[in-house]
């Protein structure tokens, strides 16, 4: 599986003419607190738009593109581009936060949208050119097992908290960054009988128990597993028609939409990871263990 990172880069061009611009960024977080679906949209009176995507996001990774007519470019060194001859566009694609975007402090996780770097023109975070965003909205939608505890931006806008989401609204702004603190709780399951005593000579360790069940389903939906006649190119048991991560490595434990779980967030999927409780930020090898 290729991990797709969300690097907020955006460039809109129309011969230098300023246009009234409305943009939305919406994250649909999954129960593991690391994977997500990302929706990006722009609407303006500009007749053309050019959107920058992280280099690792390929055209086949995009689950939704509107309008249907566009040009794809992958010749730039640092990013790929989508160009539209239209007054707006929308995209939807899956991804996973990496260790630069997601830090753990105690039982809290902290998402940061900006890594501290600026481009050659001094732009950073979520930006638009030429001019500013006329209206910009940034939203996180979370499942029941995730608690949002704190959220902030580098700009003065309006935050609105709802039962399963938080949104930020601002006008006439540019170079926007965000930090969101949240807590991941183990999704509630059916009540079980008291655990049986461990067999003599068998050592039990809570560190080796996954923090999120392997069968956790995002957004409460249970997709149809692959069966006779269904395609399942990566062999993870999830049919191609519902698999959001169609290149999961062999042996990886995946969730209901075919994305590999990684409970210690070391970049090595569960099922392949031989050290399931790697400390945050610790370097690991391909087996998920500290290099020998």
Backbone bond lengths (Angstrom), bond angles and torsions (degrees), N, CA, C in turn:
res aa  C-N    CA-C-N  psi(-1)  N-CA   C-N-CA  omega(-1)  CA-C   N-CA-C  phi
1 X - - - 1.460 - - 1.516 110.05 -
2 X 1.322 118.13 132.97 1.448 121.56 174.97 1.515 108.47 -90.04
3 X 1.333 117.82 124.90 1.454 121.60 178.44 1.520 108.61 -80.37
4 X 1.318 117.15 123.19 1.448 122.21 -179.98 1.516 108.60 -97.99
5 X 1.324 116.57 125.42 1.453 120.81 178.93 1.519 109.54 -96.58
6 X 1.313 114.93 153.01 1.449 120.37 177.52 1.522 109.12 -100.27
7 X 1.330 117.14 99.09 1.455 121.55 175.93 1.523 107.19 -107.15
8 X 1.326 117.76 114.08 1.463 119.45 -172.98 1.516 113.11 -75.64
9 X 1.311 116.59 95.56 1.454 122.09 176.89 1.514 108.51 -124.09
10 X 1.329 116.93 134.60 1.450 119.26 -179.33 1.510 109.85 -151.00
11 X 1.322 117.37 134.03 1.458 121.44 175.75 1.506 108.26 -139.00
12 X 1.322 116.81 124.21 1.449 121.61 178.09 1.513 108.71 -118.60
13 X 1.317 117.58 128.51 1.454 121.70 -173.74 1.512 111.02 -125.90
14 X 1.327 115.70 140.29 1.458 121.31 172.10 1.524 108.17 -156.15
15 X 1.314 115.75 67.67 1.463 122.23 177.13 1.525 112.09 52.00
16 X 1.350 117.01 32.41 1.446 120.71 176.41 1.510 114.99 77.97
17 X 1.323 118.54 7.06 1.461 121.32 -178.47 1.516 109.47 -85.67
18 X 1.345 116.87 128.05 1.458 120.49 178.69 1.520 109.85 -71.99
19 X 1.322 116.53 141.70 1.457 122.03 -178.32 1.525 109.28 -135.59
20 X 1.315 116.90 148.88 1.467 121.57 174.28 1.522 108.07 -71.98
21 X 1.322 116.96 123.43 1.457 121.46 -169.69 1.524 110.31 -124.18
22 X 1.329 116.34 132.37 1.459 122.85 170.72 1.518 108.04 -118.91
23 X 1.337 116.70 132.66 1.461 120.65 -177.35 1.522 109.91 -137.68
24 X 1.338 114.96 146.22 1.466 121.42 176.97 1.527 109.90 -129.99
25 X 1.310 116.30 138.03 1.458 123.71 171.96 1.517 106.98 -124.96
26 X 1.332 117.69 118.87 1.463 121.48 -176.37 1.522 109.27 -128.67
27 X 1.334 116.39 119.69 1.460 123.35 173.29 1.527 109.27 -96.73
28 X 1.335 116.59 128.83 1.458 122.53 171.33 1.529 106.57 -106.64
29 X 1.326 116.26 96.68 1.457 121.61 -174.00 1.521 110.76 -76.41
30 X 1.347 116.29 143.69 1.453 121.17 177.83 1.528 110.16 -94.51
31 X 1.337 118.34 167.09 1.472 121.12 -173.12 1.515 115.23 -60.21
32 X 1.345 119.16 -22.51 1.462 119.22 179.78 1.526 112.78 -78.73
33 X 1.339 117.70 -6.77 1.449 121.00 178.34 1.511 114.21 74.77
34 X 1.317 118.34 6.68 1.464 121.99 -178.09 1.519 112.23 -122.57
35 X 1.328 117.94 -42.27 1.452 121.28 179.19 1.527 110.35 -87.13
36 X 1.341 115.21 157.32 1.456 119.64 -177.06 1.523 109.71 -159.57
37 X 1.318 115.17 166.77 1.458 123.14 161.05 1.522 106.55 -109.96
38 X 1.330 115.96 138.33 1.464 120.79 -177.85 1.516 109.56 -119.51
39 X 1.340 115.74 126.51 1.456 121.75 175.48 1.525 108.42 -110.94
40 X 1.341 117.06 127.05 1.465 123.15 175.74 1.522 108.42 -122.93
41 X 1.326 116.08 136.69 1.457 119.40 178.26 1.519 109.99 -145.70
42 X 1.339 115.79 150.38 1.460 124.65 177.22 1.524 107.84 -137.52
43 X 1.316 116.74 137.92 1.463 121.61 174.06 1.523 107.92 -139.32
44 X 1.347 116.38 131.16 1.454 120.29 -179.77 1.525 108.60 -160.16
45 X 1.343 115.24 179.47 1.460 119.39 175.82 1.518 111.93 -93.45
46 X 1.326 116.89 10.31 1.460 120.99 173.78 1.528 109.37 -76.61
47 X 1.335 119.12 136.91 1.466 120.53 -177.81 1.522 113.95 -79.40
48 X 1.331 118.14 -11.78 1.460 120.39 -179.81 1.515 109.88 -135.70
49 X 1.341 115.73 150.14 1.457 121.90 176.43 1.527 109.29 -141.56
50 X 1.316 115.52 145.95 1.463 121.87 176.35 1.524 107.57 -132.20
51 X 1.323 116.50 124.69 1.463 121.87 -173.53 1.519 109.83 -117.30
52 X 1.341 115.99 132.86 1.460 121.56 178.36 1.523 110.05 -94.23
53 X 1.326 116.45 136.03 1.456 123.59 176.91 1.522 109.55 -122.17
54 X 1.345 118.08 150.84 1.469 119.77 174.42 1.528 110.66 -53.82
55 X 1.316 116.15 146.44 1.458 120.68 -174.29 1.519 112.35 -58.67
56 X 1.352 117.07 -32.22 1.461 118.39 -177.03 1.524 113.34 -78.02
57 X 1.335 118.60 -10.11 1.461 121.25 175.79 1.524 108.32 -82.39
58 X 1.328 115.78 116.60 1.461 122.14 -179.88 1.524 110.06 -101.75
59 X 1.314 115.10 163.89 1.459 119.91 -176.82 1.523 112.01 -57.69
60 X 1.346 116.85 -37.97 1.468 119.44 -178.31 1.525 112.71 -70.85
61 X 1.328 117.95 -12.93 1.460 120.57 178.22 1.526 112.73 -80.18
62 X 1.319 117.91 -17.32 1.454 121.41 -176.49 1.524 109.67 -77.75
63 X 1.326 115.57 121.62 1.467 121.18 -177.47 1.519 112.46 -83.83
64 X 1.323 115.72 -23.74 1.470 120.35 -178.03 1.517 108.35 -149.92
65 X 1.348 116.75 132.54 1.458 122.91 173.97 1.523 107.48 -137.37
66 X 1.312 115.92 126.98 1.464 120.70 176.62 1.531 108.55 -141.39
67 X 1.341 117.16 131.46 1.457 129.18 3.42 1.526 112.67 -72.18
68 X 1.325 115.03 170.38 1.460 120.05 -173.91 1.526 112.58 -76.46
69 X 1.321 118.43 -14.72 1.472 121.27 -179.24 1.523 108.40 -101.99
70 X 1.329 115.79 123.73 1.458 121.68 -177.03 1.521 108.50 -160.72
71 X 1.329 115.85 169.88 1.467 122.49 173.12 1.514 108.71 -119.22
72 X 1.324 116.21 133.13 1.466 122.80 179.08 1.521 109.21 -103.41
73 X 1.336 116.62 133.51 1.455 120.62 178.15 1.511 111.65 -128.96
74 X 1.332 117.40 133.00 1.470 121.37 179.92 1.527 111.58 -131.84
75 X 1.338 117.25 25.66 1.460 120.37 -177.37 1.526 113.29 -90.22
76 X 1.339 117.83 -15.64 1.464 120.55 177.46 1.524 109.89 -72.26
77 X 1.320 116.71 149.24 1.458 121.04 -176.64 1.523 112.67 -73.21
78 X 1.340 117.34 -36.96 1.465 120.74 -170.17 1.517 114.60 -103.58
79 X 1.327 118.88 -11.23 1.451 120.15 -176.55 1.521 110.38 -158.75
80 X 1.343 115.78 161.41 1.452 122.89 170.32 1.526 108.29 -104.25
81 X 1.327 117.22 161.75 1.459 120.06 -175.92 1.523 111.35 -132.11
82 X 1.322 114.58 148.62 1.457 123.78 167.40 1.524 107.00 -119.83
83 X 1.325 116.81 128.61 1.460 121.50 179.86 1.520 109.08 -117.28
84 X 1.335 115.51 134.94 1.459 121.95 -177.38 1.524 109.68 -126.99
85 X 1.322 115.85 136.30 1.462 121.20 170.61 1.522 107.49 -97.75
86 X 1.333 114.97 71.13 1.459 120.42 -175.81 1.519 109.03 -159.03
87 X 1.309 115.50 168.03 1.462 121.54 179.51 1.504 114.13 -82.46
88 X 1.309 117.89 7.27 1.461 120.33 178.53 1.508 111.13 176.63
89 X 1.328 115.23 172.73 1.458 120.41 178.20 1.524 108.41 -161.34
90 X 1.335 115.25 165.32 1.465 121.73 173.23 1.519 108.88 -144.97
91 X 1.342 115.48 146.55 1.459 123.23 -179.45 1.518 109.41 -134.54
92 X 1.334 115.85 154.03 1.457 122.12 173.72 1.517 107.75 -142.34
93 X 1.360 116.24 126.91 1.461 118.92 178.16 1.525 109.90 -152.84
94 X 1.357 117.33 153.77 1.466 121.51 -179.86 1.515 111.24 -86.18
95 X 1.311 116.23 161.05 1.450 120.61 176.38 1.514 111.23 -167.01
96 X 1.321 115.97 -176.75 1.457 122.49 177.85 1.525 108.64 -146.85
97 X 1.309 117.64 137.76 1.457 121.75 177.75 1.525 109.85 -69.27
98 X 1.334 116.24 139.69 1.451 119.72 174.98 1.523 109.39 -99.19
99 X 1.331 116.58 -176.04 1.466 120.14 -173.56 1.522 112.53 -71.43
100 X 1.340 118.13 -16.04 1.456 119.64 175.11 1.523 111.35 -77.46
101 X 1.324 116.85 -28.29 1.458 120.94 -178.21 1.519 112.82 -93.13
102 X 1.323 117.45 -26.74 1.456 121.06 -172.47 1.520 109.90 -125.45
103 X 1.328 116.21 119.20 1.453 122.78 177.51 1.528 108.88 -120.42
104 X 1.340 115.21 150.75 1.462 120.35 -179.97 1.520 109.15 -114.59
105 X 1.335 115.64 130.36 1.457 122.94 177.40 1.524 107.61 -129.19
106 X 1.348 116.11 101.41 1.462 119.53 -173.48 1.511 110.34 66.01
107 X 1.337 116.41 -128.20 1.466 119.42 179.00 1.521 112.15 -93.87
108 X 1.335 117.14 8.07 1.457 121.42 179.68 1.520 111.10 -105.06
109 X 1.323 116.01 145.71 1.454 122.90 171.51 1.518 107.95 -109.00
110 X 1.328 116.33 143.44 1.465 121.24 -179.96 1.519 110.02 -123.28
111 X 1.326 115.12 119.75 1.456 122.15 175.29 1.524 109.25 -93.31
112 X 1.334 116.74 131.75 1.459 122.56 174.57 1.521 108.00 -124.19
113 X 1.322 116.56 126.57 1.471 120.02 -176.28 1.516 113.03 -81.24
114 X 1.338 118.29 -13.84 1.456 120.87 -174.98 1.514 110.08 -126.92
115 X 1.339 116.82 136.91 1.464 121.66 -178.45 1.520 113.21 -94.70
116 X 1.347 117.46 8.05 1.454 120.97 176.39 1.515 115.06 92.13
117 X 1.328 117.65 -2.45 1.452 120.64 -178.28 1.527 111.44 -97.82
118 X 1.348 116.31 148.31 1.458 122.94 174.90 1.528 109.05 -117.67
119 X 1.337 116.03 155.98 1.460 118.26 177.04 1.530 110.14 -85.46
120 X 1.311 116.77 -175.97 1.464 121.25 -174.43 1.526 112.27 -63.57
121 X 1.331 117.46 -24.18 1.459 121.65 178.81 1.534 112.52 -93.57
122 X 1.349 116.88 5.69 1.453 120.82 179.44 1.508 114.29 81.70
123 X 1.331 117.96 12.45 1.466 121.56 -179.29 1.521 110.30 -87.12
124 X 1.312 115.84 152.26 1.455 119.55 -178.52 1.525 109.36 -159.40
125 X 1.350 115.01 168.77 1.463 120.27 178.59 1.516 111.14 60.97
126 X 1.323 116.39 -139.79 1.464 122.56 175.19 1.520 106.96 -92.65
127 X 1.343 116.72 115.70 1.460 120.40 -174.33 1.516 111.18 -133.90
128 X 1.322 114.29 161.48 1.457 122.41 178.42 1.522 108.65 -136.67
129 X 1.345 116.83 147.67 1.453 120.81 178.20 1.525 109.55 -150.08
130 X 1.343 118.85 138.49 1.461 126.91 0.35 1.523 111.63 -82.56
131 X 1.325 116.67 159.08 1.457 121.19 178.92 1.509 112.13 81.26
132 X 1.335 116.49 -161.57 1.452 124.46 -177.14 1.521 111.02 -113.49
133 X 1.331 115.81 168.37 1.456 120.15 165.43 1.537 107.96 -66.12
134 X 1.322 117.06 128.91 1.460 118.80 172.22 1.513 111.04 -71.55
135 X 1.332 115.55 -43.51 1.465 122.91 176.06 1.526 107.39 -138.85
136 X 1.316 116.55 131.60 1.463 120.37 179.22 1.523 109.38 -134.56
137 X 1.356 115.17 136.95 1.461 121.77 178.36 1.517 109.14 -128.84
138 X 1.334 116.27 132.59 1.470 123.00 177.05 1.527 106.84 -124.26
139 X 1.342 117.05 124.28 1.471 121.36 -173.73 1.515 111.04 -133.81
140 X 1.326 115.48 140.76 1.462 123.21 168.18 1.525 107.98 -115.06
141 X 1.343 116.10 127.12 1.462 122.76 173.52 1.527 107.19 -112.22
142 X 1.334 117.11 125.74 1.462 120.48 -171.87 1.519 111.13 -123.47
143 X 1.344 117.77 153.06 1.464 121.54 174.60 1.520 110.68 -75.36
144 X 1.337 116.45 174.77 1.463 121.61 -173.71 1.517 113.62 -62.98
145 X 1.334 117.73 -26.87 1.469 119.32 -174.33 1.526 113.44 -87.38
146 X 1.326 118.02 4.19 1.467 121.11 179.79 1.524 109.83 -113.36
147 X 1.325 115.86 127.65 1.460 123.16 -179.92 1.528 109.26 -107.53
148 X 1.314 116.56 121.29 1.459 121.88 175.74 1.523 108.38 -84.06
149 X 1.331 117.16 123.06 1.461 120.45 -173.88 1.528 113.91 -109.40
150 X 1.329 117.82 -26.82 1.458 120.65 -178.75 1.515 109.15 -160.30
151 X 1.332 117.10 145.47 1.457 121.26 179.91 1.524 108.12 -151.68
152 X 1.338 115.06 141.87 1.449 119.73 -176.03 1.534 109.69 -157.29
153 X 1.331 115.29 160.28 1.455 123.09 179.50 1.521 108.67 -135.37
154 X 1.321 116.02 162.03 1.460 120.31 174.95 1.519 112.56 -79.41
155 X 1.329 118.29 -5.14 1.462 122.86 178.85 1.526 109.82 -117.73
156 X 1.322 115.49 154.08 1.465 121.36 179.01 1.521 109.49 -86.62
157 X 1.316 115.57 104.32 1.452 121.97 176.77 1.514 109.65 -132.26
158 X 1.320 116.61 -159.31 1.463 122.39 -178.65 1.517 110.29 -115.92
159 X 1.336 116.55 122.68 1.459 122.18 173.95 1.524 109.36 -96.10
160 X 1.326 117.07 136.66 1.465 122.47 174.60 1.525 107.82 -127.84
161 X 1.324 116.38 121.01 1.468 123.05 179.99 1.511 109.21 -98.23
162 X 1.328 116.00 130.41 1.461 123.02 174.94 1.526 108.14 -120.52
163 X 1.354 118.47 170.63 1.469 119.44 -173.97 1.526 114.34 -53.44
164 X 1.340 118.79 -37.19 1.466 120.51 -177.26 1.522 112.12 -129.52
165 X 1.324 116.77 25.02 1.461 118.77 178.76 1.516 109.83 -160.78
166 X 1.318 114.74 164.74 1.463 122.12 171.24 1.523 107.10 -140.69
167 X 1.340 116.14 138.70 1.462 120.97 -176.55 1.525 109.90 -131.11
168 X 1.320 114.51 146.21 1.458 122.99 177.42 1.524 108.15 -117.98
169 X 1.341 117.07 131.64 1.458 122.50 -178.86 1.529 109.36 -124.37
170 X 1.331 116.39 136.73 1.460 120.54 178.90 1.517 109.14 -153.68
171 X 1.336 116.40 154.35 1.457 122.78 177.43 1.522 109.29 -121.88
172 X 1.343 114.93 148.97 1.468 122.87 175.23 1.529 111.43 50.82
173 X 1.327 116.84 61.44 1.465 121.89 -176.82 1.527 109.86 -140.44
174 X 1.338 114.87 162.83 1.454 120.99 179.62 1.523 108.74 -153.39
175 X 1.331 117.00 166.72 1.465 122.51 178.10 1.530 110.64 51.48
176 X 1.321 114.84 63.95 1.466 122.15 -175.22 1.525 110.69 -97.40
177 X 1.328 116.19 138.13 1.469 121.40 175.19 1.521 109.01 -131.02
178 X 1.351 114.96 156.35 1.461 120.07 -175.98 1.524 110.82 -140.69
179 X 1.331 115.65 148.75 1.456 123.60 169.21 1.519 107.97 -130.65
180 X 1.323 115.89 134.70 1.461 121.54 179.11 1.518 108.70 -133.71
181 X 1.327 116.36 125.91 1.459 122.30 175.07 1.523 108.66 -99.21
182 X 1.334 115.99 138.74 1.457 119.17 -179.31 1.523 109.96 -151.59
183 X 1.295 115.33 162.54 1.458 122.95 -179.64 1.525 108.38 -123.28
184 X 1.330 116.48 130.40 1.466 122.06 178.41 1.520 108.64 -98.90
185 X 1.309 116.28 120.25 1.459 121.86 175.58 1.522 109.11 -104.11
186 X 1.320 116.49 147.99 1.459 120.12 176.21 1.516 108.76 -63.84
187 X 1.338 118.10 125.50 1.461 119.63 -179.72 1.518 111.63 -56.49
188 X 1.325 116.22 137.34 1.459 121.08 -179.25 1.517 110.28 -65.16
189 X 1.316 116.35 138.81 1.459 121.89 177.74 1.512 110.76 -125.67
190 X 1.327 118.34 -177.32 1.462 120.54 179.46 1.524 111.38 -64.42
191 X 1.307 116.20 147.08 1.458 121.76 179.81 1.529 109.50 -64.51
192 X 1.302 116.22 133.08 1.456 120.57 -175.79 1.514 110.19 -115.55
193 X 1.332 115.16 166.39 1.456 121.30 178.08 1.522 109.45 -72.20
194 X 1.346 118.06 158.11 1.466 119.90 177.60 1.523 110.23 -56.62
195 X 1.334 118.15 143.56 1.469 120.46 -178.25 1.516 111.51 -64.68
196 X 1.320 115.39 144.72 1.450 120.93 176.93 1.519 109.82 -77.85
197 X 1.328 118.36 149.52 1.471 120.12 177.29 1.517 110.43 -58.59
198 X 1.313 115.21 144.31 1.460 119.49 178.38 1.524 109.94 -66.01
199 X 1.320 116.01 143.58 1.455 119.74 177.81 1.520 109.89 -62.90
200 X 1.336 115.45 146.64 1.455 119.75 -178.48 1.532 110.37 -58.92
201 X 1.324 115.16 133.42 1.450 120.47 179.17 1.513 113.89 86.06
202 X 1.375 118.06 -2.56 1.461 121.58 178.42 1.515 108.23 -104.08
203 X 1.308 117.12 121.60 1.453 122.14 -178.11 1.522 110.48 -91.27
204 X 1.324 116.48 127.67 1.449 120.52 176.13 1.517 108.91 -101.43
205 X 1.323 116.48 141.43 1.459 121.26 179.46 1.508 108.86 -138.17
206 X 1.351 116.72 122.42 1.460 119.86 179.07 1.518 111.21 -65.10
207 X 1.339 118.64 -22.92 1.452 121.01 -179.29 1.516 112.01 -66.68
208 X 1.330 117.02 -20.74 1.453 119.40 -178.34 1.520 112.11 -95.05
209 X 1.337 117.38 2.36 1.458 120.28 177.71 1.515 108.55 -92.38
210 X 1.330 118.37 130.11 1.458 119.58 -179.12 1.515 111.27 -62.31
211 X 1.345 116.39 142.10 1.451 121.54 -179.44 1.519 112.36 -75.95
212 X 1.340 116.66 -22.40 1.450 121.23 175.84 1.517 107.90 -125.49
213 X 1.352 119.31 129.43 1.463 120.02 -178.75 1.524 111.06 -56.34
214 X 1.328 114.63 145.07 1.460 119.30 -178.24 1.519 111.75 -65.00
215 X 1.338 117.58 -21.22 1.462 120.15 -178.74 1.520 112.20 -99.43
216 X 1.341 117.61 18.37 1.461 120.22 178.78 1.519 109.52 -61.94
217 X 1.335 116.76 135.65 1.461 121.10 -178.69 1.526 109.23 -112.55
218 X 1.346 118.39 128.58 1.452 119.50 179.09 1.512 111.69 -69.78
219 X 1.342 115.51 140.23 1.455 123.04 174.69 1.522 113.23 59.15
220 X 1.326 117.84 22.55 1.456 122.18 174.02 1.511 114.83 72.00
221 X 1.334 118.36 15.86 1.459 121.02 -178.40 1.517 110.54 -105.40
222 X 1.312 116.57 142.90 1.457 121.94 177.84 1.514 108.49 -113.59
223 X 1.321 118.64 102.63 1.457 120.22 -178.02 1.518 111.79 -71.98
224 X 1.314 114.63 160.25 1.456 120.88 178.55 1.515 109.62 -73.76
225 X 1.359 119.08 124.54 1.460 120.42 178.91 1.518 110.73 -70.82
226 X 1.320 114.27 162.42 1.460 119.02 178.75 1.526 109.69 -64.87
227 X 1.306 116.22 137.73 1.452 121.93 178.88 1.507 110.21 -137.68
228 X 1.328 118.16 -172.24 1.463 120.90 179.21 1.524 111.24 -56.00
229 X 1.298 116.98 128.63 1.457 121.21 179.30 1.514 113.71 91.06
230 X 1.335 118.21 -13.90 1.460 120.89 178.12 1.519 110.10 -88.50
231 X 1.313 116.46 145.19 1.456 119.78 173.77 1.521 110.45 -82.06
232 X 1.326 116.81 141.68 1.468 122.45 175.87 1.526 106.82 -147.64
233 X 1.335 115.62 76.91 1.467 120.72 -169.19 1.513 113.55 -60.94
234 X 1.335 117.86 -34.60 1.466 118.65 -177.80 1.526 113.12 -95.63
235 X 1.342 117.29 1.60 1.458 121.15 173.41 1.508 114.97 65.39
236 X 1.367 117.79 29.35 1.470 119.77 -178.64 1.523 113.26 -95.33
237 X 1.346 116.92 3.92 1.453 120.34 178.54 1.510 114.04 88.83
238 X 1.336 118.72 -0.18 1.457 122.82 179.13 1.521 108.11 -112.16
239 X 1.329 116.71 126.11 1.457 121.50 -175.64 1.519 111.33 -60.46
240 X 1.338 116.63 146.66 1.463 121.30 179.85 1.520 112.63 -53.56
241 X 1.322 116.97 -33.65 1.460 120.64 -175.36 1.525 112.81 -66.14
242 X 1.340 118.44 -20.77 1.468 120.94 179.91 1.519 111.97 -122.03
243 X 1.344 117.56 1.11 1.467 121.66 -176.78 1.519 109.90 -80.99
244 X 1.349 116.93 113.13 1.462 121.39 179.16 1.525 112.24 -83.71
245 X 1.325 117.33 -14.01 1.468 121.83 178.51 1.525 107.61 -127.39
246 X 1.332 117.23 80.07 1.473 120.98 -170.15 1.515 115.12 -74.40
247 X 1.353 118.25 4.83 1.455 120.00 179.60 1.527 111.47 -124.47
248 X 1.309 117.74 36.27 1.466 120.80 178.65 1.520 109.82 -61.41
249 X 1.336 118.05 135.72 1.471 119.64 -179.39 1.519 111.48 -68.19
250 X 1.317 116.39 151.39 1.454 121.98 179.69 1.522 109.98 -59.56
251 X 1.310 116.03 133.04 1.460 121.41 178.13 1.505 114.64 93.16
252 X 1.341 118.18 -11.22 1.460 120.73 -178.64 1.527 110.87 -72.70
253 X 1.330 115.89 141.33 1.462 121.54 172.64 1.517 107.69 -81.85
254 X 1.333 117.02 126.39 1.456 120.50 -175.71 1.520 110.07 -116.42
255 X 1.350 114.79 162.65 1.454 120.21 176.49 1.521 109.64 -89.92
256 X 1.325 116.21 -166.59 1.455 120.49 -173.49 1.504 115.36 -68.33
257 X 1.341 117.21 -16.10 1.459 119.30 178.22 1.522 111.08 -112.51
258 X 1.340 117.36 19.98 1.446 121.65 171.06 1.511 115.99 82.17
259 X 1.348 118.53 15.38 1.459 121.20 178.88 1.527 109.77 -99.76
260 X 1.322 115.69 136.42 1.459 120.85 -175.20 1.522 111.22 -66.97
261 X 1.346 115.61 137.92 1.461 121.29 174.26 1.529 109.35 -83.87
262 X 1.309 115.11 146.73 1.469 121.01 179.72 1.518 107.04 -146.86
263 X 1.334 115.81 81.42 1.453 120.29 -168.29 1.525 113.78 -69.84
264 X 1.343 118.45 -25.62 1.468 118.05 176.16 1.525 111.70 -97.76
265 X 1.343 116.65 3.45 1.460 123.20 171.38 1.530 113.00 54.93
266 X 1.324 115.15 43.19 1.468 118.94 178.75 1.519 112.01 -102.52
267 X 1.337 116.74 4.38 1.455 120.82 179.65 1.508 114.90 89.45
268 X 1.353 117.71 -3.50 1.465 122.28 177.79 1.525 107.88 -110.39
269 X 1.337 119.17 120.25 1.459 121.14 -173.84 1.526 113.20 -63.90
270 X 1.348 115.53 149.12 1.451 121.11 170.93 1.531 108.79 -59.13
271 X 1.314 115.30 145.72 1.458 120.48 -175.19 1.513 111.60 97.60
272 X 1.344 116.45 -28.51 1.461 123.01 174.16 1.523 109.62 -109.39
273 X 1.337 115.24 -31.18 1.466 122.77 -177.26 1.535 110.21 -66.97
274 X 1.336 116.93 119.34 1.463 121.47 179.68 1.528 112.01 -90.12
275 X 1.326 117.67 -9.74 1.473 122.44 177.28 1.524 106.63 -127.23
276 X 1.319 116.77 94.49 1.459 121.77 -167.59 1.519 114.52 -81.52
277 X 1.318 118.36 -2.19 1.471 119.74 -177.51 1.526 110.22 -129.61
278 X 1.327 117.17 44.57 1.464 120.69 178.49 1.522 109.53 -63.06
279 X 1.337 118.57 132.89 1.473 120.71 177.87 1.519 111.04 -60.88
280 X 1.338 116.59 150.11 1.454 121.07 179.15 1.528 110.40 -58.57
281 X 1.320 116.27 132.71 1.448 121.84 176.67 1.507 115.21 84.40
282 X 1.336 119.10 -6.50 1.463 121.29 -178.95 1.527 110.47 -75.28
283 X 1.327 117.01 134.88 1.455 121.34 177.13 1.535 109.79 -69.59
284 X 1.318 116.52 136.90 1.468 121.26 179.43 1.515 109.37 -131.88
285 X 1.340 114.94 161.30 1.465 119.93 175.56 1.517 109.62 -92.50
286 X 1.332 117.23 -169.62 1.457 121.05 -174.46 1.519 112.51 -66.72
287 X 1.345 117.58 -15.81 1.454 120.18 178.12 1.524 111.92 -94.23
288 X 1.345 117.46 1.87 1.466 121.06 179.42 1.513 114.41 83.78
289 X 1.319 117.77 12.01 1.465 122.23 -178.88 1.534 109.50 -113.64
290 X 1.345 117.64 157.58 1.456 120.05 177.56 1.528 110.74 -58.23
291 X 1.329 117.26 139.15 1.475 119.49 179.78 1.530 110.77 -58.32
292 X 1.311 116.13 138.24 1.465 120.10 -178.83 1.519 110.66 -84.04
